[in-house]
Structures are given as structure tokens and as C-alpha cells.
């Protein structure tokens, strides 16, 4: 019988203290922590039961594991375990929160508020609700990537049933003032949902102190497995109700049917427990690595621009535009380092990052951006290697760049009459 | 996303990088694309005034690896060709040579445009000496 083929990332080279390739794209996903994996493994094999099986030990063991995970998630975010609904991930959580609230509260109002740099799972769910007759306000962001609370105040009205604004942005790592947003929202009697995917496990997040009514969580963004997430749904002050978006056996108190992903849930639980124990120390370490990277790059290269606030930012995030250098060509030059770019050439839509465009930096800087996501398993030696490779490659590509040459000749690129795009 | 070996080769060892004196009457300069679109190519040719043969070509490109490779290849191809021969280079030839995937075809289009813009600029500069028809001079405006 033929074996199924699979390929591995090949750690082919070694450069001094670092093994290549280096993974520094921890906003896309993270490596499952070995301690998380260890805890998951028995639930694939001897403890393989269905958590919904009420009549035998296999089911009881699985259910017990699920309930322990629920407790651990709740503890990390200041909730109670009954407020945690398991899902397949944050996209599903965002969909359930937005569509479930809209459908449940449509008699009360038809207005939803969000903002322009949300993840597509939120933006597209909101667009869907527009098709169903809801009015959606998309708040702009300021140059630092944060919304203006006065804009929110003006947008809130008696028909506002939901405000959905992320805790931390996936591209620029900027933290929104969620505590203030939640407070303003509650003053007007609306519910506050936050896509907290990038924030949970990285920065302090507490649903009571932060005035959050619904929060989307994803395991694989903080060293848990892919394919599992959760939605926090507040049960008191106020009690939030949802219309289920997936019908079936009535799992998760009727809010989300479907056999529970026990192994994934166990992993999510352990990831939360680890975050609770190690987050403070880890945040300090990652921020130091991030600053080391930033200082190395900015000390050596001119005309590099940080996208988004440095003050209100995830510790491991760094998003930089290297003027006159196109992002995909830069990625190609540092091909033993895994990072992302906001360049159009790296996106499926061939559009540059809408998040960077929303900051008002101009499309040219969006094309030139690189996102570094430093995580738990990155080392100082890796940061130094990445900084060195980036500097070499940017310098090489600038020598190749007509824009750099023109800028050095003193030509104002903004005033050049560029030839129109080819039409074929 | 995997690049063809030829794209990687041109990206790693670009041919004919640099600039020629754009004020010289023997030099034609084409600058196409726009920073907002993520691609700008500058392609220059140096033409022998008696033979109309392109003796030298240089480029600089802001763009993805395929854009760099397309313009690098374009300079290789135009060198040694007459103006008329260089005008027969088609973007589809570049696509074929570099094995560009469909999403990168616009890079080859831009390279063809850059060749035509450079030739157009040279023809404009030399309009009185050479028997350039108005139609040919207009290629620079071609979009």
C-alpha cells in the first residue's frame, strides 16, 4: 500500500547560533508548545471518547477534560466557565458573535459599529449583515492605528445593538482602547464584542475590567493547535443571548452544535494555563527582542517607517515600511526568514494591505512593508541574524531601485507624473 | 509561492543594473509603472547613431522578483539589437522565458512597455536626424 507523501520544512542550513529557516511570522500562526501537545496526545488514543456521550467512561473522561479546559480559558480572561463556547476558531467565533447578536437583537435596533482595520472575518460578517438590512458604521483609524473615541461617541445611537472592535491588530499589532470602548458602548446600552485573537495570551485581557460582552479566541495564535477557538459570551450584567448559526445536536448550550474537538480543546486549555503563568515574563522578553530588532534596523537604514503606534502595541509585533523597496522582492531576498508583507504581490487579491492604507501612509509604503512577529521560540541570535539579512537585502534592492535613485537626486516622487497602468 | 530558476537567477544576479546619462542624445530612457501600484521600471538604451544598434542597456526596478527579472532579461535581449528588432520583443516572450505564472504577467507587460518607452524617448530626441514617423514617436504615450 502506498504511503501518503508529506513534506517537511527542512532545517538545511546553520549560520552560527541559528538554525535556518527562521520562523518570525507569529501573527499568522505559532508553533504548538510541546507541553500543549503532550497534554493533547492521550485524547487521540486511549481517551478518545465523545464529550457528549453521557453513558460510559470514555465520554466522561472526555467531558472532564473539556470542562477543565473551559475553566482554564475562563480563568485567563476573568470569565466563568459557563461563559465559554467552543468553536472551530476565531473566524467562526466572529461570525457567531456578530450574526448571532444581530439576529437576536434585531427588534431592539439595526445598527452595528466596527472599524476599518478589523480582520476580514469581522468586516465580511458586518457586510453580510448589511445585506440583511443592518446599518454598519466603519470608524476610521488615526495615523497610529487607533480609533478616535469621539468618533465612536458620535456614531453610537439608540439603534446601536453591537460594537465590534478588535483588541489587537493582526498586521500592525496596535492595541485599541477596548476598556474605554466597552464603557462608552454600555452607556448607550449596546453590546461590545472584541476579536481578541492577537491579544489573548500576549497582553492582559479581562472581560470584567475591559467591559467586554463577547470575545473571540483562537488557540493557534498562542501556541495551541489550529482548528479550535472559543467565544466568550457574558452571562450577567448583561446576559447576552445569541441565535445559533450552526444547528444540530444542541451542544454548547444550544449556541454551537457539533461534536467537540476534544484534543484541540485540551490544547487550548493548556495554552491558556501556560499564558497565565508565563505571559508577564514573556511579554518583557519579546518586547526586548522586538526593540533590539527595531534599533538594529533603524540604526543602520534611513527612510524606514514604523507602521502604527509603538506605545500601544503587542510586545512581539513590528511592522516596518522600507521606502523604495517592494515588499515581495524583500521577502525573496530574506528567503531563509519567514515573515509577511503588506505588498499587493503577496496578497491573493493583488491589493496592498487595507490596514496600512487605513493609516493613511499611502499605497507606496504599504507595498514596502514587512511584518515581523516575534514569538515564544525566537532567540536573540535569530533577531540579530534577521536584522543583518534585512539590512543587506534592503541596501541591495535600493541600489536596484529607480525610486531610491530619484529620491537621492532630489526628485519629489509625489510630484512625478507616473505613466498609467498597462491596460493589458 | 515558488519562483522559476530563471527568475531566481535574474533576481540574485541581475544583469545590466545601473544608469546611463539621460541627457545624452544617444540614450533613450523609459520610466513606466507607479509606486502606488508596486512596480516602477526604468530602462535605458544607448544607441549607436550610425548603425541604430542598441550598444548598451541598463535598468533599475522597484517591484517584485518577477518584475526585476523581467526588466533584467529585457536589457539582455535588447543589447545588440537594432531599434526595429528590439520593438519586436513581446511580453509573451518574457513570460515564456521566465516561466511567469498568470499573476505575474503584468511584470512582463511592464518590461515591454519600458523597452518601447525607452525607444520612444530616443526617437523623440533624434526626430530630426532619423526618419521617425509620428506614429512611432507616439509609442511613448502608449498605455
Interface residues (C-beta under 8 A of the other chain):
Chain A: X324 X325 X326 X328 X329 X332 X333 X343 X344 X345 X350 X352 X362 X363 X364 X367 X399 X400 X401 X402 X403 X404 X405 X413 X418 X419 X420 X421 X422 X423 X424
Chain B: X3 X11 X14 X17 X19 X31 X32 X33 X34 X35 X36 X37 X38 X39 X40 X41 X42 X60 X61 X62 X63 X64 X65 X67 X68 X91 X103 X106 X109 X110 X113 X117 X143
